Amino acid sequence: MAAIDVTRKHITTTETPWVRRTLIGVALLFLALFLALPLAAVFTEALRKGLDAYLEALKEPDAWAAIRLTLITAAIAVPLNLVFGVCAAWCIAKYEFRGKAFLTTLVDLPFSVSPVVAGLIYVLVFGANGWFGPWLAAHDIKIVFAIPGIVLATVFVTFPFIARELIPLMQAQGNEEEQAAIVLGATGWQTFWYVTLPNIKWGLLYGVILCNARAMGEFGAVSVVSGHIRGQTNTMPLHVEILYNEYQSVAAFAVASLLALLALVTLGIKSWVEWRHERERKAAADLPPERPQPAAAT
């Protein structure tokens, strides 16, 4: 154990003090210029005319409609991606089948496709002149320029987040515990609830947090399919763009500050999840190994 500690100490002290200070200074300067300063500018501009003007901008009917639509979209998209992510990760990590590599590629597809292209795909499929447009119009069903199109676009751009958090985690854990549970008579649902879910709970929660953050902040795909109808199909990012283009800077930054607050809350929850996960991991590593019980005397 002493040798390991000496090795670790040697590894962490290879750089000279001035190199470490320089690297830390560059990192802090980068964070200050590209993170702290823009955030401070957003909140400063939002409160430039006082708290009353800030609250009035948030209580404005169109702003409230955008906030409500953003929360509704996230409330629908995140559970759908939760179900898909768990199923996809379980299928890819626990089983071998033909087409597994292709399924993994499809999961990564939204990472490589521009959100604007994703929005155009839905317009091509469900728009008035799209593949299903005439049939939808004949049955008075609205997808594009309505809430269903916004939800579909949001689901598309966010569905890899949970799956991509769970796949490497479940692959590293293997399936020995699940097989043991099935051998002992557990059903599939009992195996998932009592064996798989406790093992993946922190990765699952982490993926849900990232998915929710992207769902609330998505702009490109939603912008294409929404139609920018004020009070109806504008989410918070779209509402910020409209207010800024109309030179209502205080109102625009007020809504933007709310998005920033949601991002900071998400970051705080993410840090808490990582801290709890690390704490549980260290607690499990410090537990002494179980001693075998002596056989009962006959």
C-alpha positions as CSV (number, residue, x, y, z in Angstrom):
1,M,0.0,0.0,0.0
2,A,2.9,2.3,0.8
3,A,4.4,1.7,-2.6
4,I,1.2,2.6,-4.3
5,D,1.0,5.9,-2.3
6,V,4.6,6.8,-3.2
7,T,3.8,6.1,-6.9
8,R,0.7,8.3,-6.8
9,K,2.6,11.1,-5.1
10,H,5.4,10.9,-7.6
11,I,2.9,11.1,-10.5
12,T,1.1,14.1,-9.1
13,T,4.3,16.1,-8.5
14,T,6.1,15.6,-11.8
15,E,5.3,19.1,-13.1
16,T,7.1,22.1,-11.6
17,P,5.1,24.5,-9.5
18,W,5.1,27.2,-12.2
19,V,3.7,24.8,-14.8
20,R,0.9,23.8,-12.5
21,R,0.1,27.4,-11.6
22,T,0.1,28.4,-15.3
23,L,-2.3,25.6,-16.2
24,I,-4.6,26.4,-13.4
25,G,-4.5,30.1,-14.3
26,V,-5.3,29.4,-18.0
27,A,-8.2,27.2,-17.0
28,L,-9.6,29.8,-14.6
29,L,-9.1,32.6,-17.2
30,F,-10.9,30.5,-19.8
31,L,-13.8,29.9,-17.4
32,A,-14.0,33.5,-16.5
33,L,-14.1,34.8,-20.1
34,F,-16.4,32.2,-21.6
35,L,-18.6,31.2,-18.7
36,A,-18.7,33.6,-15.7
37,L,-18.6,36.8,-17.8
38,P,-21.4,35.9,-20.2
39,L,-23.6,34.7,-17.3
40,A,-22.9,37.9,-15.4
41,A,-23.8,39.9,-18.5
42,V,-27.1,38.1,-18.9
43,F,-28.2,38.8,-15.3
44,T,-26.9,42.3,-15.3
45,E,-28.8,43.2,-18.5
46,A,-31.9,41.4,-17.3
47,L,-32.0,43.5,-14.1
48,R,-30.8,46.8,-15.8
49,K,-34.3,48.4,-15.3
50,G,-34.9,47.0,-11.9
51,L,-36.6,44.0,-10.4
52,D,-40.1,45.2,-11.3
53,A,-39.3,45.3,-15.0
54,Y,-37.7,41.9,-14.7
55,L,-40.7,40.3,-13.1
56,E,-43.0,42.1,-15.5
57,A,-41.2,40.6,-18.5
58,L,-41.6,37.1,-17.0
59,K,-45.3,37.6,-16.3
60,E,-46.1,38.8,-19.8
61,P,-48.6,36.3,-21.4
62,D,-46.3,35.3,-24.3
63,A,-43.4,34.8,-22.0
64,W,-45.5,32.6,-19.7
65,A,-46.8,30.6,-22.7
66,A,-43.2,30.0,-23.8
67,I,-42.2,28.9,-20.3
68,R,-45.2,26.6,-20.0
69,L,-44.6,25.1,-23.5
70,T,-40.9,24.5,-22.7
71,L,-41.8,22.6,-19.4
72,I,-44.5,20.6,-21.2
73,T,-42.1,19.6,-24.0
74,A,-39.5,18.5,-21.5
75,A,-42.1,16.7,-19.4
76,I,-43.1,14.6,-22.4
77,A,-39.7,14.1,-24.1
78,V,-37.7,13.1,-21.0
79,P,-39.9,10.2,-19.9
80,L,-40.0,8.9,-23.5
81,N,-36.2,9.0,-23.7
82,L,-36.0,7.4,-20.3
83,V,-37.9,4.4,-21.5
84,F,-36.0,4.3,-24.8
85,G,-32.6,4.8,-23.2
86,V,-33.1,2.0,-20.7
87,C,-34.4,-0.4,-23.3
88,A,-31.7,0.4,-25.9
89,A,-28.9,0.2,-23.3
90,W,-30.1,-3.1,-21.9
91,C,-30.5,-4.6,-25.4
92,I,-27.0,-3.4,-26.5
93,A,-25.1,-4.1,-23.3
94,K,-26.7,-7.4,-22.3
95,Y,-27.3,-9.3,-25.5
96,E,-25.5,-10.3,-28.7
97,F,-27.6,-10.2,-31.9
98,R,-27.3,-9.4,-35.6
99,G,-27.5,-5.7,-36.3
100,K,-26.2,-4.6,-32.8
101,A,-23.6,-2.3,-34.4
102,F,-26.2,-0.7,-36.6
103,L,-28.5,-0.1,-33.6
104,T,-25.6,1.5,-31.8
105,T,-24.9,3.8,-34.8
106,L,-28.6,4.8,-34.9
107,V,-28.4,5.8,-31.2
108,D,-25.5,8.1,-32.0
109,L,-27.2,9.6,-35.1
110,P,-28.5,12.8,-33.5
111,F,-25.0,13.6,-32.3
112,S,-23.8,13.8,-35.9
113,V,-26.9,15.3,-37.6
114,S,-27.5,19.1,-37.3
115,P,-30.7,19.9,-35.3
116,V,-31.8,22.1,-38.2
117,V,-31.6,19.1,-40.5
118,A,-33.6,17.0,-38.0
119,G,-36.3,19.7,-38.0
120,L,-36.4,19.8,-41.8
121,I,-36.8,16.0,-41.8
122,Y,-40.0,16.3,-39.8
123,V,-41.2,19.1,-42.1
124,L,-40.6,16.8,-45.1
125,V,-42.5,14.0,-43.5
126,F,-45.4,15.8,-41.7
127,G,-45.5,19.2,-43.5
128,A,-48.4,20.3,-45.7
129,N,-46.5,19.2,-48.8
130,G,-44.8,16.3,-47.1
131,W,-45.3,12.5,-47.3
132,F,-48.1,12.4,-44.8
133,G,-49.2,16.0,-45.1
134,P,-52.4,15.5,-47.3
135,W,-53.6,12.7,-45.1
136,L,-53.0,14.7,-41.9
137,A,-54.8,17.7,-43.3
138,A,-57.7,15.6,-44.4
139,H,-58.1,14.3,-40.8
140,D,-57.4,17.7,-39.2
141,I,-54.3,16.5,-37.5
142,K,-51.5,19.1,-36.9
143,I,-47.9,17.9,-36.4
144,V,-45.7,20.6,-37.9
145,F,-46.2,24.2,-36.5
146,A,-47.9,22.6,-33.5
147,I,-46.9,21.1,-30.2
148,P,-46.6,17.5,-31.5
149,G,-43.9,18.6,-34.0
150,I,-42.0,20.4,-31.2
151,V,-42.1,17.3,-29.0
152,L,-41.0,15.0,-31.9
153,A,-38.1,17.3,-32.7
154,T,-37.0,17.5,-29.1
155,V,-37.2,13.7,-28.6
156,F,-35.0,13.2,-31.7
157,V,-32.2,15.5,-30.6
158,T,-32.2,14.3,-27.0
159,F,-32.8,10.5,-27.2
160,P,-29.0,9.5,-27.2
161,F,-28.2,11.1,-23.8
162,I,-29.7,8.5,-21.5
163,A,-28.7,5.5,-23.7
164,R,-25.2,6.8,-24.0
165,E,-24.8,7.2,-20.3
166,L,-26.1,3.7,-19.6
167,I,-24.5,1.6,-22.4
168,P,-20.8,1.7,-21.1
169,L,-22.0,1.4,-17.5
170,M,-24.0,-1.7,-18.1
171,Q,-21.3,-3.2,-20.4
172,A,-18.8,-2.8,-17.6
173,Q,-21.1,-4.4,-15.0
174,G,-21.8,-7.4,-17.1
175,N,-24.9,-9.6,-16.7
176,E,-23.7,-12.1,-14.1
177,E,-25.9,-10.7,-11.3
178,E,-29.0,-10.8,-13.6
179,Q,-28.3,-14.4,-14.6
180,A,-27.9,-15.3,-10.9
181,A,-31.2,-13.7,-10.0
182,I,-33.0,-15.5,-12.8
183,V,-31.4,-18.8,-11.7
184,L,-32.7,-18.2,-8.2
185,G,-36.3,-17.8,-9.6
186,A,-36.7,-14.0,-10.1
187,T,-38.9,-12.8,-12.9
188,G,-37.7,-10.4,-15.5
189,W,-39.4,-7.4,-13.8
190,Q,-38.0,-8.4,-10.4
191,T,-34.5,-8.8,-11.9
192,F,-34.7,-5.3,-13.4
193,W,-36.2,-3.6,-10.3
194,Y,-34.0,-5.2,-7.6
195,V,-30.7,-6.0,-9.5
196,T,-30.3,-3.9,-12.6
197,L,-31.9,-0.6,-11.5
198,P,-29.9,-0.2,-8.2
199,N,-26.7,-0.8,-10.2
200,I,-27.5,1.9,-12.8
201,K,-29.4,4.4,-10.8
202,W,-26.7,7.1,-10.7
203,G,-25.9,6.8,-14.4
204,L,-29.6,6.9,-15.2
205,L,-30.2,10.0,-13.1
206,Y,-27.2,11.7,-14.7
207,G,-28.5,10.9,-18.2
208,V,-32.0,12.2,-17.3
209,I,-30.4,15.5,-16.0
210,L,-28.5,16.0,-19.3
211,C,-31.5,15.0,-21.4
212,N,-33.7,17.5,-19.5
213,A,-31.2,20.3,-19.9
214,R,-30.9,19.8,-23.7
215,A,-34.7,19.5,-24.0
216,M,-35.3,22.9,-22.4
217,G,-32.5,24.6,-24.3
218,E,-33.0,23.2,-27.8
219,F,-33.3,25.8,-30.5
220,G,-32.4,24.6,-34.0
221,A,-34.8,21.7,-34.6
222,V,-37.7,23.3,-32.6
223,S,-37.2,26.6,-34.6
224,V,-37.8,24.7,-37.9
225,V,-41.0,22.9,-36.8
226,S,-42.6,25.5,-34.5
227,G,-43.6,28.2,-37.0
228,H,-42.7,30.9,-34.4
229,I,-46.3,31.5,-33.4
230,R,-46.3,33.8,-30.4
231,G,-48.1,32.5,-27.4
232,Q,-48.6,29.1,-29.0
233,T,-45.5,27.4,-30.5
234,N,-42.6,29.5,-29.1
235,T,-40.4,27.8,-26.5
236,M,-38.2,29.9,-24.3
237,P,-35.2,30.0,-26.6
238,L,-37.4,31.0,-29.5
239,H,-39.1,33.7,-27.4
240,V,-35.7,35.1,-26.5
241,E,-34.8,35.4,-30.2
242,I,-38.1,37.2,-31.1
243,L,-37.7,39.6,-28.2
244,Y,-34.1,40.4,-29.0
245,N,-34.9,40.9,-32.7
246,E,-37.6,43.4,-31.6
247,Y,-35.1,45.3,-29.5
248,Q,-36.8,44.4,-26.3
249,S,-33.4,43.6,-24.7
250,V,-34.5,43.7,-21.0
251,A,-37.3,41.2,-21.7
252,A,-35.1,39.0,-23.8
253,F,-32.4,38.9,-21.2
254,A,-35.0,38.3,-18.5
255,V,-36.2,35.1,-20.2
256,A,-32.6,34.2,-21.0
257,S,-31.7,34.6,-17.3
258,L,-34.4,32.1,-16.5
259,L,-32.9,29.6,-18.9
260,A,-29.5,30.3,-17.3
261,L,-30.9,29.7,-13.8
262,L,-32.3,26.3,-15.0
263,A,-28.9,25.5,-16.4
264,L,-27.2,26.4,-13.1
265,V,-29.8,24.3,-11.2
266,T,-29.1,21.4,-13.6
267,L,-25.4,21.8,-13.0
268,G,-25.9,21.8,-9.2
269,I,-28.0,18.6,-9.4
270,K,-25.4,17.0,-11.7
271,S,-22.6,17.8,-9.2
272,W,-24.7,16.4,-6.3
273,V,-25.3,13.2,-8.2
274,E,-21.6,12.8,-8.9
275,W,-20.8,13.5,-5.3
276,R,-23.3,11.0,-4.0
277,H,-22.1,8.4,-6.5
278,E,-18.5,8.9,-5.5
279,R,-19.4,8.7,-1.8
280,E,-21.3,5.5,-2.2
281,R,-18.4,4.0,-4.3
282,K,-15.8,4.9,-1.6
283,A,-18.1,3.6,1.2
284,A,-18.5,0.3,-0.7
285,A,-14.7,0.1,-1.3
286,D,-13.9,0.6,2.4
287,L,-16.2,-2.2,3.6
288,P,-14.3,-5.1,5.0
289,P,-14.7,-8.4,3.1
290,E,-17.2,-10.8,4.6
291,R,-15.7,-13.6,6.6
292,P,-17.0,-17.1,6.0
293,Q,-19.2,-18.3,8.8
294,P,-18.0,-21.4,10.6
295,A,-19.9,-24.6,9.9
296,A,-22.4,-25.6,12.6
297,A,-21.2,-28.4,14.8
298,T,-22.9,-31.7,14.1
